[in-house]
Structure formats: C-alpha cells, structure tokens
Amino acid sequence: MALRTIRELGDEVLEKECREIKQMTPRLRSLAKDMEDTMYAANGVGLAAPQVGVLRQLIVIDVGDGPIYLVNPVIVEQDGEQFGSEGCLSYPGKAGNVRRPSHVIVKALDLSMNPIEVEGEDLLARCLCHEIDHLHGIMYTTRVEGEIYDAGTLAEEEEEDEEEDEEEGAFGEDDEQNGWRVMSHPDSRKQEGN
C-alpha cells in the first residue's frame, strides 16, 4: 500500500463535514489500508480520512491491540470524564489539554459493512472522540483548555520526573496497552514476587 500525505492545521479539508460511506469499494478498502500504514509511519494511534484529504466517514485506530477500522462511526453513549494532553498528526509537535469522556460506546460498520459496536475507555475513548471529531470538521485545538504547547516540552518534563523518581527509589513501567504510566515502589514488587 501507499503512504498518504497528512493534511495539517489550516488545510480547509480538515474543517469540512465528511460524507457517509454507502458501500465499500476496492478504492475505499485501499484507502483504509493506506491510512493504517500512514498512521503507523507517523507514530500515531489514530487517523481519519479527512486527514489524508478524503471527505468520507472512515477512521482507523490502534492503541496497542491492533487496528480498528470504523465506517460511519457514531458515539451512542458516553460517560465519565478525563482531562489530559492530546496531540494530532495534523498539528505535529503540538499538544494541549482536552476534556473528554472516559468511556464511550460507538456504533459503526466494519470494512465489510457489517454493524459493529466498539466500547472504549481511557485512551481508546479519547482516540474515538478525537477521530470522530475529525469527520465533522472539528480539530482538537478548538477543545483545548489553556494553551497549546510544544509536545516536546511535555516529554522533557516527564523525563525529568522519571529521573527524580529514580533518584527517590521509585521506578516506573510503561503499560503499552494504554500509554499510561504506572508507578510502583521497589518494595511492593519484592513482596509480590514472594
């Protein structure tokens, strides 16, 4: 498959409403695979069709459990709240704090046009909301509370926090499933092993 050019903030296509997909065609199937490849090449966890210049309701997401393709997705239920840093492949190097539901249920079609339901919590819920927003011409930047900042700034602060934690005797493990950081004290690990 081919890598597609990711459209960036300021491109009018990112501000437009996408059309529903009525039938799956070989061209749309190819688009879905191209989107997946483009997302992985850009180290992203989600990509919507308008981000590659196509005004169709198609998204792909992978938060660690393999790709999820959703055609004509609609959030039918949401609850809880999470507030945290969010970035976008269409605004590279930048991030901002966004409030999202912590749990969502999405109804959509798969690539065979069969009805499916996806339930997401935490990072998956955030990604579903973010990508579905793209299908309606909404960039996360319109939802940011506070200032948009350089994404590298946050990574540098997290690195400094890790170094301080290591100096204090704590250590962390990366949870690859959801991208959250789990901290534990060395003694608690020793007890778990006994």
N, C-alpha and C positions, 0 to 999 in steps of 0.2 A: 504494500500500500504506500501511499504518499503522505509526506508531512505537509500540512497546510499552514499558511501564514496566519498568525493570530492577530486579529484586529485589536487596536489599542484605543484607550480612552480618547475621545474626540472624534472617532470614526462614527459617522451618522448611523451605520448599520446597527451599532450597539444600543441605539435609542429607539429602535422600531419594534413593534409587536410582530411576533412570528406567526406564521400560518400553521394550522393543524395539518398533520400528515394523514391523508385519506387512505392511501395504500402504500405498501412497502415496494419499492422498485430496486433493481440492481444498483442504480445510481445512489439511492439513499443508503443502501446497505454498505456500499463502498465509502460513502461519506462517514458513516458510523465508525468503520474501521480506521479511516484516516484520522478522525477525531481522537480515537483511542491512542493511536501512535503519536499524534501531535501532543496530546496531554502528557504522555509518558516522557517524550523527548524534552518537554518544558518543565519536567518535575512537578507537574500539577496533580491535583486529586479530583478535578472535575473540569469539564469543558462543555459549553453549549454551542449549538450550531451557529448562532449569530457571531460568536467569537471567531469563526473562520469564514464569515461573510455570507452564510446561508440562513435565510429567514424562515426556518422550519422548526417545529417544536420537537427537538431531539437533543438529549443530553447524554453524556457518559460520565460516570463517577467511579473512582476506585480509591477507597480509604484503607485498603490493605487486604480485602477479601476477594479481589478480582473485580473486573469491570462489570458495572451495572449500566445497561442501556435502557433509557426510558423515552418512549414516544408519547407525545401529548400528555405530559405529566401534570397532575393537579393535586395540590395539597388539600386533603379532605378532613384532616384532623390535626390539631396542634395543641400542645400544652407545655407547661413549664417555661423556664427562661434560662438562657445562658448569655453571658456577656464576655466577649473576648476579641482577640486580634483576628483580623481577617484580611486576606490579600486576594489578588486576582491576576490571572495570566494576562489580562487585558490592561493591567496597570502595573507593569513589572517593577519590582524593587520597592513598592509602597505597601503600606498596611494601615489599618485603622480599627478601632474598637467598635464592634457592632453587636446589638442586642438581637438575639434570635430565639425561637422556641427550642427547648432542649429535647423535644420529642415531636415527631411528625409522622403521619401516615399519608402516603402518596399513592394515588391510583394512576395507572398509565397502561401503555401497551408495550410488549416486548418487540423485538425486531421481526417476529413472525406475526405481529399484530394480534397477539393473544392478550387478554386483560391480565394485568398483574397488580399486586399491591406490595409496596415496599414500606417497611417501618424503620425509621431511623432515630437514633438517639445521639446526643452529643455531636461529635464531628460529622457523622453521616447526616444528622438532622440539619446541621449548619450548611453542609455542601448541597443537600437537596434544595433548601431555601435559596441559597446563593445562585445555583444554576437555573432554577425555575424563574427566579427574578430576571435573569438574562433573556428568557423567552418573551418577557413582557417589556423589554427595553429599559430595565432598571439595573443600574450599576450599584455595587455595594457602597460606593462613595457617597451616594445620596442617603445612606442609612448610618453613616459613621457618626458616633457621638464623640465630640472632641476633635482633635487634629489628626490629619493623615500624616504619617511619619515614614521615614526610611525603614524598610523591613530589616535591613542590616543592623540598625540601631537596636532593635529588639533582640536579635540573635546575639549581638555583642553583650547586652545586659544579661541574657540568660547564661552565656558563657562565664561571665564574671560571677554570677550567683552560684554556678556549679563549682567554680574554683573555691569560693568562700565555703560552700557546703563541704567540700572535700577537706579543706583545712580544719573544719569543725568536727570532722569524723563521720559525717553522713555521706552517703553516696546515692546515686540515682540510677535507675534503669529506664531505658526507653521502651515504651509499650508501642510496638509497631502497628498494632491494630488500630489505635485511635489517635496517635500522636500526642497523647497526654503524657506528662512526666510524673512518674511515681517515685516518691522519696521514701526511703526506709532507713532505719538506724541499723548499724552493723550488728549490734547485739540481738536485734529481733530476728535477723536472718540466722544467726547461730542457733537460737532457740528453735526455730522452725525445722532445722535440719536434724535435731535430736529426736 
